[in-house]
């Protein structure tokens, strides 16, 4: 039998193993654009659970470990791969509910539940991905279970599951031609194998794999529930102490966590209080952290406490301003919102995901209460999106992910909001998000607006101009690192040396006699003069009825985002 303590250590070991090799997993990305973040997303997702595991006692039951891991991973899920990973563990949690220890049948049954949950969550499951690796792992584990002549050993069964996962991973190029052509295996499947192998090391050998990271590196790579926002603002630091703590809930105390939040709002700002059946997690900026902790003790025991002097941090950050900017630019994890929840007093609200100050401002002008920092290479977590929704003072909150890798994470936030309804409009690009906002009619009801938004995103073409992050062979093209890539609705069409030339070609490819509007959103690395050059060139080549608008989006990764309607 596998104990709760072994499972706890196994989750940490699995987290450490993928953290150790996440860069290699990122490099398995087959598409040449800079979006290889599968390893980072999966590492940060399970990292959220590993952080919670550290606080659990050695006497904890297996069911409690699985429940805590699943809850943490759901809230910390990033990108499609991270969401699928969290769903696998949610199924495992359901299968192990109430279990003190884990037998072989429990182990495989729970993994099967996780696989079912993951497949159901994906609208069009694709074989040759992390889904296949998880499914074959469960199938091979079940075969080992059924083949056992005596009482099956859970460790042997998990070993068979890991072997099955590895074999399925090697077969992914045969199921997905793009993988075979690129000469790589599926990145998400590789990440899952690393996590399973890290768990096996504990189950079989009693050895917990170390991440090989320094405490500072580990802190950066772990998907923290709350992240200190000191030094991000200059004039907005009203209170000195950033106070974060976790309260272990006492089942005999029936006090509503809302009472704690209301008290904290009287002594500080940036209050975030999120709870489930077992814990209350709190973030507050205050001058009196002792008062916050004293009040918290009325709800249970303090499990962890972190208090930081934001003004002192800000002073130090200001001294190293240029270094901080460089670190922020290199950081792949999106910024936490640091927003305080708001009462849902209005009928409708909107949040959007975007990167770049210009794009954020544009979405705000169109009516978005909150714009979550994120996009390509910077997938916000489910918790980030939930926090933004809770900070929107509306009963029904529309969420525009604006990236295909963020839609699943946004959809997981729907069930986590208890005092308001979250409605995800599955926008896959920035232009789709802008069109959805423009389609909103304040005189129509929620369902009519949702239908109007869905209709609007079907009638907008999206062009992207970016750069090749690596040498590759893709879609019949030989691509060299640094080449300028022009994409039409996600398909690589043009390889150029100049972003303006690529922009013009992409935009012209969409134009028909019915085209009325073209919007060129130019980002980092493009000057105003270059943007004007692209606009002038298009004007000279298109019919006069087309209106061309320039927007300084300031977005990273993409030189131009092109909307054609």
C-alpha positions in Angstrom: 0.0 0.0 0.0 1.1 3.6 -0.6 0.7 6.0 2.3 -0.4 9.5 2.3 3.1 10.6 3.2 4.5 8.7 0.2 2.0 10.3 -2.1 2.8 13.8 -0.7 6.5 13.2 -1.3 5.8 11.8 -4.8 4.0 14.9 -5.8 6.9 17.0 -4.7 9.3 14.7 -6.5 7.3 14.9 -9.7 7.3 18.7 -9.5 11.0 18.8 -8.9 11.7 16.4 -11.8 9.8 18.6 -14.4 11.3 21.8 -12.9 14.7 20.2 -13.5 14.1 19.5 -17.2 11.5 22.1 -18.1 13.8 23.9 -20.5 14.3 20.7 -22.5 10.5 20.2 -22.6 10.1 23.8 -23.8 12.5 23.1 -26.6 10.3 20.3 -27.9 7.9 23.0 -29.3 7.5 22.2 -33.0 6.4 25.6 -34.1 9.3 28.0 -34.8 7.6 31.0 -33.2 8.6 31.9 -29.6 5.8 30.0 -27.8 7.6 27.0 -26.4 6.4 27.2 -22.8 4.8 23.8 -22.2 7.5 22.8 -19.7 7.2 26.1 -17.8 3.4 25.8 -17.7 3.4 22.2 -16.4 6.1 23.0 -13.9 4.3 26.0 -12.5 1.0 24.1 -12.4 2.3 21.2 -10.3 4.6 23.6 -8.5 1.5 25.1 -7.0 0.7 21.7 -5.5 4.2 21.0 -4.3 4.2 24.2 -2.3 1.1 23.1 -0.5 2.5 19.6 0.1 5.3 21.0 2.1 2.9 22.2 4.7 1.1 18.8 5.2 2.0 16.6 8.1 3.5 13.2 7.6 0.4 11.5 9.1 -1.9 12.9 6.3 -4.1 10.5 4.5 -3.7 9.7 0.8 -7.2 11.2 0.1 -6.3 14.4 1.8 -3.1 14.7 -0.2 -4.8 14.1 -3.5 -7.5 16.6 -2.7 -5.1 19.3 -1.7 -2.9 18.7 -4.8 -5.8 18.8 -7.1 -7.2 22.0 -5.6 -3.8 23.7 -5.8 -3.1 22.6 -9.3 -6.5 23.7 -10.6 -6.0 27.2 -9.2 -2.4 27.4 -10.5 -3.1 25.8 -13.9 -1.4 27.5 -16.9 -1.8 26.8 -20.5 -3.6 23.8 -22.1 -0.9 21.4 -20.8 -1.2 22.7 -17.3 -5.0 22.5 -17.3 -5.0 19.0 -18.6 -2.4 18.1 -15.9 -4.7 19.6 -13.2 -7.7 17.6 -14.6 -5.7 14.4 -14.4 -5.0 15.1 -10.7 -8.6 16.1 -10.1 -9.7 12.7 -11.3 -7.1 11.1 -9.1 -8.4 13.1 -6.2 -12.0 11.8 -6.8 -10.8 8.2 -7.0 -8.8 8.5 -3.7 -11.5 10.3 -1.8 -11.6 9.0 1.8 -8.7 6.7 1.3 -6.1 6.4 4.1 -3.7 4.4 1.9 -3.7 3.5 -1.8 -3.9 0.0 -3.2 -3.2 -1.0 -6.8 -6.9 -0.9 -7.8 -7.3 2.5 -6.2 -4.3 3.9 -8.1 -5.4 2.8 -11.5 -9.1 3.6 -11.0 -8.2 7.1 -10.0 -5.9 7.6 -12.9 -8.6 6.4 -15.3 -11.0 9.0 -13.8 -8.3 11.6 -14.4 -7.9 10.6 -18.0 -11.7 10.7 -18.6 -11.9 14.2 -17.1 -9.1 15.4 -19.3 -10.6 14.0 -22.5 -14.0 15.5 -21.7 -12.5 18.9 -21.1 -10.9 19.1 -24.6 -13.5 19.8 -27.3 -11.6 18.0 -30.0 -9.1 15.6 -28.3 -6.0 15.0 -30.5 -4.1 11.8 -30.2 -0.3 12.0 -30.1 -0.4 14.5 -27.2 -0.4 14.4 -23.4 -3.9 12.9 -23.6 -2.6 9.8 -25.4 0.3 9.4 -23.0 -2.0 9.6 -20.0 -4.5 7.2 -21.5 -2.0 4.6 -22.4 -0.4 4.9 -19.0 -3.8 4.0 -17.4 -4.4 1.2 -19.9 -1.0 -0.4 -19.2 -1.4 0.0 -15.5 -4.8 -1.8 -15.7 -3.3 -4.6 -17.7 -0.6 -5.1 -15.0 -3.4 -5.0 -12.4 -5.4 -7.7 -14.2 -2.3 -9.9 -14.8 -1.3 -10.1 -11.2 -1.8 -13.6 -9.8 -1.8 -12.6 -6.2 -2.6 -9.3 -4.5 -1.4 -6.7 -6.9 1.4 -4.4 -5.8 0.6 -0.7 -6.4 4.2 0.1 -7.0 4.5 -2.5 -9.8 1.3 -1.3 -11.3 2.5 2.4 -11.3 5.8 1.2 -12.8 3.8 -0.4 -15.6 1.9 2.8 -16.1 5.1 4.7 -16.4 6.5 2.3 -18.9 3.3 2.6 -20.9 3.5 6.4 -20.7 7.1 6.2 -22.1 6.2 3.9 -24.9 3.2 6.1 -25.8 5.5 9.1 -25.8 7.8 7.5 -28.3 4.8 6.8 -30.5 3.5 10.4 -30.6 5.4 11.2 -33.8 3.6 8.4 -35.6 0.2 9.8 -34.5 1.0 13.5 -35.3 2.9 14.0 -38.6 4.1 17.5 -37.5 6.0 15.9 -34.7 7.5 13.3 -37.0 8.6 16.0 -39.5 10.2 18.0 -36.7 11.9 15.0 -35.2 10.5 15.5 -31.7 8.0 13.8 -29.3 5.1 15.7 -27.8 6.1 18.3 -25.2 3.1 17.8 -22.9 3.6 14.0 -23.0 7.2 14.4 -22.2 6.3 16.6 -19.2 3.8 14.1 -17.9 6.4 11.3 -18.2 8.8 13.3 -16.1 6.2 13.9 -13.4 5.2 10.2 -13.3 8.9 9.2 -13.1 9.4 11.6 -10.3 6.5 10.0 -8.4 7.8 6.5 -9.2 11.2 7.3 -7.6 9.4 7.8 -4.3 7.0 4.9 -4.6 9.7 2.4 -5.7 12.9 3.6 -4.2 11.9 6.0 -1.4 14.0 8.7 -3.2 12.6 12.2 -3.7 14.1 13.7 -6.8 15.6 17.2 -6.2 15.0 20.0 -8.6 18.6 21.1 -8.7 17.4 24.7 -8.3 18.6 27.2 -5.7 16.0 28.5 -3.3 15.9 31.7 -5.3 15.4 29.9 -8.6 12.8 27.6 -7.1 10.9 30.6 -5.8 10.8 32.2 -9.3 9.7 29.0 -11.0 7.0 27.9 -8.5 3.5 29.0 -9.5 2.8 30.9 -6.3 -0.8 31.6 -5.4 0.0 35.2 -4.4 3.0 37.1 -5.7 4.4 40.2 -4.0 3.5 43.3 -6.0 5.9 45.7 -4.2 8.0 47.9 -6.5 5.5 47.5 -9.4 4.0 50.9 -8.5 5.5 54.1 -7.3 2.8 56.3 -5.8 0.4 53.5 -5.0 2.1 52.0 -1.9 -0.3 53.2 0.8 0.6 50.6 3.4 4.0 49.3 4.4 3.6 45.6 4.9 2.6 43.0 2.4 1.1 40.3 4.6 0.3 36.8 3.3 -0.8 33.8 5.3 -2.7 30.5 5.2 -5.2 29.5 7.9 -6.0 25.9 8.4 -9.7 25.8 8.9 -11.2 24.3 12.1 -14.3 22.3 11.2 -15.8 23.3 14.6 -15.5 27.0 13.7 -18.4 28.0 11.4 -17.3 31.6 10.9 -17.7 32.9 7.3 -14.4 33.9 5.7 -16.3 37.0 4.4 -16.1 38.3 7.9 -12.3 38.1 7.8 -12.2 39.9 4.4 -14.4 42.7 5.6 -12.2 43.2 8.7 -9.0 43.3 6.6 -10.5 45.9 4.3 -10.8 48.2 7.3 -7.1 48.0 8.1 -5.6 47.8 4.6 -6.0 47.4 0.9 -5.2 44.9 -1.9 -7.2 42.3 0.1 -7.6 38.8 -1.4 -9.3 36.1 0.6 -9.8 32.8 -1.1 -11.0 29.7 0.7 -12.1 26.1 0.3 -13.1 23.4 2.8 -9.6 23.1 4.3 -7.8 26.5 4.1 -8.2 30.2 3.9 -5.5 32.0 1.9 -5.1 35.7 2.5 -3.2 38.6 1.0 -3.4 42.2 2.5 -1.4 45.4 2.5 -1.6 46.9 5.9 0.3 48.9 8.6 -0.8 46.4 11.3 0.0 42.8 10.2 -0.4 41.7 13.8 -4.0 42.7 13.8 -4.6 40.7 10.6 -3.0 37.6 12.1 -4.9 38.0 15.4 -8.2 38.1 13.5 -7.2 35.1 11.4 -6.7 33.0 14.6 -10.5 33.2 15.1 -10.9 31.1 12.0 -8.3 28.4 12.7 -4.6 27.8 13.0 -1.9 29.7 11.1 -0.1 27.3 8.7 2.3 29.8 7.1 3.0 33.5 7.3 5.0 35.9 5.1 5.4 39.6 5.9 7.4 41.9 3.7 8.2 45.6 3.9 7.1 46.9 0.5 8.5 50.4 0.9 11.9 49.0 1.6 11.6 46.6 -1.3 10.5 49.5 -3.5 13.5 51.5 -2.4 15.9 48.7 -3.3 14.1 48.0 -6.5 14.4 51.6 -7.5 18.2 51.4 -7.0 18.3 48.6 -9.5 15.7 49.8 -11.9 17.4 48.8 -15.1 18.2 45.4 -13.8 14.7 44.9 -12.7 13.3 45.8 -16.1 15.7 43.4 -17.8 14.6 40.6 -15.4 10.9 41.4 -16.0 11.4 41.2 -19.8 13.1 37.8 -19.5 10.5 36.4 -17.1 8.0 34.1 -18.8 5.5 34.1 -16.0 2.8 36.8 -16.3 2.4 39.4 -13.6 -0.1 38.7 -10.9 -2.9 41.2 -10.8 -2.7 42.1 -7.1 -6.4 43.1 -7.3 -8.8 43.2 -4.4 -12.2 41.4 -4.9 -15.2 43.7 -5.5 -18.9 43.1 -4.6 -20.9 42.1 -7.7 -23.2 45.2 -7.8 -23.3 45.7 -11.6 -25.1 43.4 -14.0 -22.3 42.9 -16.5 -18.6 43.2 -16.6 -15.7 42.2 -18.9 -12.1 41.1 -18.4 -9.6 40.4 -21.2 -6.1 38.9 -21.5 -3.5 41.0 -23.3 0.2 42.0 -23.2 1.4 45.5 -24.0 0.3 48.8 -22.5 -1.3 49.9 -25.7 -3.5 46.8 -26.0 -4.4 47.0 -22.3 -5.5 50.6 -22.7 -7.5 49.7 -25.8 -9.4 46.9 -24.1 -10.1 49.2 -21.1 -11.4 51.9 -23.4 -13.8 49.3 -24.9 -15.2 48.5 -21.4 -12.9 45.8 -19.8 -12.7 46.5 -16.1 -9.6 44.4 -15.7 -6.9 43.4 -18.3 -4.9 40.4 -17.2 -1.2 40.5 -18.3 -0.6 37.5 -20.6 -0.6 36.0 -24.0 2.0 34.1 -26.0 4.7 32.7 -23.8 2.9 34.2 -20.8 -0.2 32.1 -20.1 -2.0 33.4 -17.0 -3.2 30.8 -14.5 -6.8 29.9 -13.7 -6.2 31.7 -10.4 -5.1 34.8 -12.2 -8.3 34.8 -14.3 -10.4 34.1 -11.2 -8.8 36.9 -9.3 -9.5 39.3 -12.2 -13.2 38.1 -12.3 -13.6 38.6 -8.6 -12.1 42.1 -8.9 -14.8 43.0 -11.5 -17.9 44.4 -9.7 -20.4 42.5 -11.8 -22.8 39.6 -11.4 -22.0 38.2 -14.8 -18.4 38.5 -16.1 -17.4 37.9 -19.7 -13.8 36.6 -20.1 -11.9 37.1 -23.3 -8.8 34.8 -23.3 -7.5 36.0 -26.7 -5.2 33.0 -27.0 -6.0 29.4 -27.7 -3.6 28.3 -24.9 -5.6 30.3 -22.3 -9.1 29.2 -23.1 -9.0 26.0 -21.0 -7.5 27.8 -18.0 -10.3 30.4 -18.3 -13.0 27.7 -18.5 -11.7 26.1 -15.2 -12.3 29.4 -13.4 -16.1 29.1 -14.1 -16.7 26.6 -11.3 -14.5 28.4 -8.8 -16.5 31.6 -8.7 -19.4 31.2 -6.2 -20.8 34.8 -6.0 -20.9 35.6 -9.7 -21.2 33.9 -13.1 -18.2 33.7 -15.4 -18.9 33.5 -19.1 -15.9 32.5 -21.3 -16.1 33.8 -24.9 -13.4 31.6 -26.6 -11.5 34.3 -28.4 -8.2 32.8 -29.8 -6.6 36.1 -30.9 -6.4 39.7 -30.0 -8.4 40.8 -33.0 -11.2 38.4 -32.1 -11.2 39.9 -28.6 -11.5 43.4 -30.0 -14.3 42.4 -32.3 -16.2 40.7 -29.5 -16.0 43.8 -27.4 -17.2 46.0 -30.3 -20.2 43.6 -30.8 -21.5 44.1 -27.2 -24.9 45.8 -27.0 -25.7 47.3 -23.6 -29.4 47.0 -24.5 -29.3 43.3 -25.0 -29.4 40.5 -22.4 -26.5 38.2 -21.6 -27.3 35.4 -24.0 -28.0 37.7 -26.9 -24.6 39.4 -26.3 -22.8 36.1 -26.0 -24.3 35.0 -29.4 -23.3 38.4 -30.9 -19.8 38.1 -29.7 -19.4 34.5 -30.9 -20.7 35.6 -34.3 -18.3 38.5 -34.4 -15.2 36.4 -33.8 -16.1 34.2 -36.7 -16.0 37.1 -39.1 -12.5 38.5 -38.4 -9.3 37.4 -39.9 -6.1 37.5 -37.8 -2.6 38.0 -39.1 0.6 37.8 -37.1 4.1 38.9 -37.8 6.8 37.5 -35.4 10.2 36.0 -35.5 11.6 32.5 -35.7 12.9 31.4 -32.3 14.9 28.5 -33.8 16.1 26.9 -37.0 13.5 24.4 -38.2 11.7 22.7 -41.1 8.0 23.5 -40.9 5.1 23.5 -43.4 7.5 22.9 -46.3 9.6 26.0 -45.3 13.2 26.0 -44.3 13.4 28.5 -41.5 16.4 30.1 -39.9 16.5 31.6 -36.4 15.7 35.3 -36.7 13.6 35.1 -39.9 10.5 37.2 -39.9 7.4 35.0 -40.1 4.0 36.0 -41.4 1.0 34.0 -40.3 -2.6 34.0 -41.5 -5.2 32.7 -39.1 -2.5 30.6 -37.4 -1.0 29.2 -40.6 2.6 30.1 -41.5 2.5 31.6 -45.0 5.4 34.0 -45.4 9.1 34.1 -44.5 10.7 37.6 -44.9 13.7 39.5 -43.6 11.7 42.7 -42.9 8.6 42.9 -40.6 7.0 45.7 -42.6 7.1 43.6 -45.8 5.7 40.6 -43.9 2.9 42.8 -42.5 1.9 44.1 -45.9 1.8 40.6 -47.4 -0.2 39.1 -44.6 -2.8 42.0 -44.7 -3.2 41.9 -48.5 -3.7 38.1 -48.4 -7.0 38.7 -46.5 -8.4 41.5 -48.5 -11.5 40.9 -50.7 -13.9 43.3 -52.3 -15.9 43.1 -49.1 -13.1 44.2 -46.8 -13.9 47.4 -44.9 -11.4 47.7 -42.1 -7.8 46.8 -41.4 -6.2 47.4 -38.0 -2.5 47.2 -37.6 -1.4 46.8 -34.0 2.3 47.3 -33.8 4.4 46.0 -30.9 7.8 46.1 -29.4 10.6 46.6 -31.9 8.5 48.5 -34.4 8.9 52.2 -34.6 6.1 54.6 -35.4 7.8 55.3 -38.8 7.8 51.6 -39.7 4.1 51.3 -38.7 3.3 54.3 -41.0 5.3 52.8 -43.8 3.2 49.6 -43.6 0.0 51.7 -43.6 1.1 53.8 -46.6 2.1 50.8 -48.5 -1.2 49.1 -48.0 -3.1 52.3 -48.9 -1.2 52.4 -52.2 -2.1 48.7 -53.0 -5.7 48.4 -51.8 -9.0 49.9 -53.0 -9.9 53.2 -51.4 -12.9 51.9 -49.5 -10.7 50.1 -47.0 -10.1 52.0 -43.7 -6.7 51.3 -42.2 -6.0 52.1 -38.6 -2.7 52.1 -36.6 -2.6 51.1 -32.9 0.5 51.2 -30.8 -0.1 48.0 -28.8 3.4 47.7 -27.3 3.0 43.9 -27.2 6.0 41.6 -27.0 6.6 38.7 -29.4 4.6 40.0 -32.3 5.8 42.9 -34.4 2.3 43.2 -35.9 -1.1 41.9 -35.0 -3.4 42.4 -38.0 -7.2 42.5 -37.9 -9.1 42.4 -41.2 -12.9 42.7 -41.3 
